[in-house]
Amino acid sequence: MKKLLGATFVAALLLTGASTASAQVSFGIRIGPPPAPRVVRIVPRSPGADYVWVNGYWYPVGSRYRWHDGYWTRPPYRGARWVQPRYESGRFYQGFWDDNRGRADRDRRGRDRNRDYRYDRDRRRR
């Protein structure tokens, strides 16, 4: 009888530990909707035929929003269209490339970062 009780206790302990190990805890900070988009009166001339203009947008940084200026960039693949970042139902959604092949998220750490043409930065270099 003692062996049965001991085995039951060990099994209960293992099952309880397994269920708490898979529990998830998450929290978020809501900072509200971003300010209205800035008005761009003049879009700089395209640096090439294969570039697409991405409008400027607000994105969250800590407890506030920061503005990201518009820029020219090359899509990751032919036919891709840029879906602007958006604030919807209390959540911020990052921008991404999309078409009938599916979603392609923006990767600023890898190959993507050399596709962009920053008008102000590149103009100052001349």
C-alpha positions in Angstrom: 0.0 0.0 0.0 2.9 2.4 0.8 4.4 1.7 -2.6 1.1 2.6 -4.3 0.7 5.8 -2.4 4.3 6.7 -3.1 3.9 6.1 -6.8 0.7 8.1 -6.9 2.4 11.0 -5.1 5.3 11.0 -7.5 3.0 10.8 -10.5 0.9 13.7 -9.2 4.0 15.7 -8.6 5.4 15.1 -12.1 2.1 15.9 -13.7 1.7 19.1 -11.7 5.3 20.1 -12.6 4.6 19.4 -16.3 1.5 21.5 -16.4 3.1 24.5 -14.7 6.2 24.2 -17.0 4.0 24.7 -20.1 2.1 27.7 -18.6 2.5 31.0 -20.4 2.7 34.4 -18.9 2.5 37.5 -21.0 2.0 41.2 -20.4 1.9 44.3 -22.6 2.0 48.0 -22.2 -0.7 49.9 -24.1 0.3 53.3 -25.2 -2.8 54.1 -27.3 -3.0 54.9 -31.0 -0.2 56.7 -32.8 -0.4 60.4 -33.8 -1.8 61.2 -37.2 0.6 60.5 -40.1 2.9 63.3 -41.2 2.0 65.0 -44.5 4.6 64.5 -47.2 4.3 67.1 -49.9 7.0 66.0 -52.2 8.1 62.4 -52.8 11.7 62.3 -54.0 12.4 61.0 -57.5 12.7 57.2 -57.7 16.3 55.9 -57.8 15.3 53.2 -60.3 12.5 51.4 -62.1 12.5 48.5 -59.6 12.0 50.7 -56.5 8.7 51.1 -54.6 7.9 54.1 -52.3 7.0 53.2 -48.7 5.1 56.0 -46.9 6.4 57.1 -43.6 4.7 55.7 -40.5 4.7 55.8 -36.6 6.0 52.8 -34.7 6.2 52.1 -31.0 9.4 52.5 -29.0 9.0 51.8 -25.3 6.1 54.0 -24.1 5.9 56.3 -27.1 5.9 56.4 -30.9 8.7 57.3 -33.2 8.3 58.5 -36.8 9.9 56.5 -39.6 10.4 58.7 -42.8 9.2 57.4 -46.1 11.8 55.8 -48.4 12.4 54.0 -51.7 13.1 50.3 -51.5 13.1 47.2 -53.7 10.5 44.6 -53.0 11.8 41.2 -51.9 10.3 39.5 -54.9 8.4 40.5 -58.1 4.8 41.3 -57.5 5.1 41.9 -53.8 3.1 44.9 -52.4 3.9 46.7 -49.2 1.2 46.5 -46.4 1.6 49.6 -44.2 2.0 49.1 -40.4 -1.2 49.8 -38.6 -2.8 50.3 -35.2 -6.0 48.2 -34.9 -8.2 47.2 -31.9 -5.6 48.4 -29.4 -2.6 46.6 -31.0 0.2 47.7 -33.4 0.9 45.5 -36.4 4.3 45.7 -38.2 4.3 46.4 -42.0 5.1 43.5 -44.3 5.4 42.5 -48.0 2.5 40.4 -49.4 1.1 38.8 -52.6 -0.5 35.6 -53.6 2.7 33.7 -52.5 2.2 34.8 -48.9 3.6 37.2 -46.4 7.3 38.2 -46.2 8.2 40.1 -43.1 10.8 42.9 -43.2 14.3 41.7 -42.0 16.4 44.8 -41.2 19.3 42.7 -39.9 20.1 40.7 -43.1 19.8 41.1 -46.8 16.9 43.6 -46.7 18.8 46.5 -45.3 20.8 47.1 -48.5 17.6 47.3 -50.6 16.6 50.7 -49.2 17.4 54.0 -50.7 17.3 56.7 -48.1 16.8 60.0 -50.0 18.3 62.3 -47.3 21.2 60.2 -46.4 22.2 59.4 -50.0 21.6 63.0 -51.2 24.1 64.2 -48.5 26.7 61.8 -49.8 26.9 63.5 -53.2 
